[in-house]
Amino acid sequence: MVGLFLLLAIVECFPQIWNIPVYVTKENEAEILTICTIMFGLLKIEIILICAYTGLMCVYSTLPSWPMFFLIVMLLGSIAWSVFRLFKFR
C-alpha cells in the first residue's frame, strides 16, 4: 500500500510523463492538469481504502466482502469520470 501510494505521489509530481488521452494546448492545459490532479488524489485515497479494508478482512474474517466490490466500482468510476471530463476539453 505504501509503495503504491509513493509511486502515485512521485508520478503526480511529473505531469510531462502523464499519458493524457487528449491533446494538451495552452488553452486547456490548466483545466486538464486540475482534472488529473484531482484524479490522482482520488486514486490515492481509494487505493488506501481498498488496501486497508483488505487488511481488515484478513484480520477479521467475519467482515462482509461486498464493501470491496463497492470500493472497486468507486475506483473505476472515478477513473471513468476523470476521462469523461478530459474529453470535454478536447
C-alpha positions as CSV (number, residue, x, y, z in Angstrom):
1,M,0.0,0.0,0.0
2,V,2.8,2.4,0.9
3,G,4.7,1.6,-2.3
4,L,1.7,2.2,-4.5
5,F,0.9,5.4,-2.7
6,L,4.5,6.7,-3.1
7,L,4.6,5.7,-6.7
8,L,1.4,7.7,-7.4
9,A,2.8,10.6,-5.4
10,I,6.0,10.6,-7.4
11,V,4.2,10.3,-10.8
12,E,1.9,13.1,-9.7
13,C,4.9,15.5,-9.5
14,F,5.9,15.0,-13.1
15,P,2.9,16.0,-15.4
16,Q,5.1,15.8,-18.5
17,I,5.2,11.9,-18.3
18,W,1.4,11.5,-17.9
19,N,-0.3,9.7,-20.7
20,I,-3.3,12.0,-21.2
21,P,-5.9,10.8,-23.8
22,V,-6.5,14.3,-25.2
23,Y,-4.2,16.8,-26.9
24,V,-3.0,19.5,-24.4
25,T,-2.9,23.0,-25.6
26,K,-2.2,26.3,-23.8
27,E,-5.9,27.0,-23.7
28,N,-6.9,23.7,-22.0
29,E,-3.7,23.0,-20.0
30,A,-4.9,24.4,-16.7
31,E,-8.2,22.5,-16.8
32,I,-6.6,19.2,-17.8
33,L,-3.9,19.5,-15.1
34,T,-6.6,20.2,-12.5
35,I,-8.7,17.2,-13.6
36,C,-5.6,14.9,-13.5
37,T,-4.5,16.2,-10.1
38,I,-8.0,15.6,-8.7
39,M,-7.9,12.1,-10.2
40,F,-4.6,11.3,-8.6
41,G,-5.8,12.4,-5.3
42,L,-9.0,10.3,-5.6
43,L,-6.9,7.3,-6.7
44,K,-4.6,7.6,-3.7
45,I,-7.5,7.8,-1.3
46,E,-9.4,4.9,-2.9
47,I,-6.3,2.7,-3.1
48,I,-5.6,3.3,0.6
49,L,-9.3,2.4,1.4
50,I,-9.1,-0.8,-0.7
51,C,-5.8,-1.9,1.0
52,A,-7.0,-1.0,4.5
53,Y,-10.2,-3.0,4.0
54,T,-8.3,-5.9,2.6
55,G,-6.1,-5.9,5.7
56,L,-9.1,-5.7,7.9
57,M,-10.7,-8.6,6.1
58,C,-7.6,-10.7,6.7
59,V,-7.6,-9.9,10.4
60,Y,-11.4,-10.2,10.9
61,S,-12.6,-13.0,8.7
62,T,-16.3,-12.2,9.6
63,L,-16.3,-8.9,7.6
64,P,-18.5,-9.0,4.5
65,S,-16.9,-8.8,1.1
66,W,-19.5,-6.5,-0.6
67,P,-17.7,-3.3,0.5
68,M,-14.7,-4.4,-1.5
69,F,-16.8,-4.5,-4.7
70,F,-18.2,-1.1,-3.8
71,L,-14.6,0.3,-3.4
72,I,-13.5,-1.2,-6.7
73,V,-16.5,0.2,-8.5
74,M,-15.8,3.6,-6.9
75,L,-12.2,3.4,-8.1
76,L,-13.2,2.5,-11.7
77,G,-16.0,5.2,-11.5
78,S,-13.6,7.9,-10.6
79,I,-11.2,7.0,-13.5
80,A,-14.2,6.9,-15.9
81,W,-15.4,10.3,-14.5
82,S,-12.0,11.8,-15.0
83,V,-11.6,10.5,-18.5
84,F,-15.1,11.8,-19.4
85,R,-14.2,15.2,-18.1
86,L,-10.9,15.2,-20.0
87,F,-12.7,14.5,-23.3
88,K,-14.9,17.5,-22.7
89,F,-11.8,19.7,-23.1
90,R,-10.8,18.3,-26.4
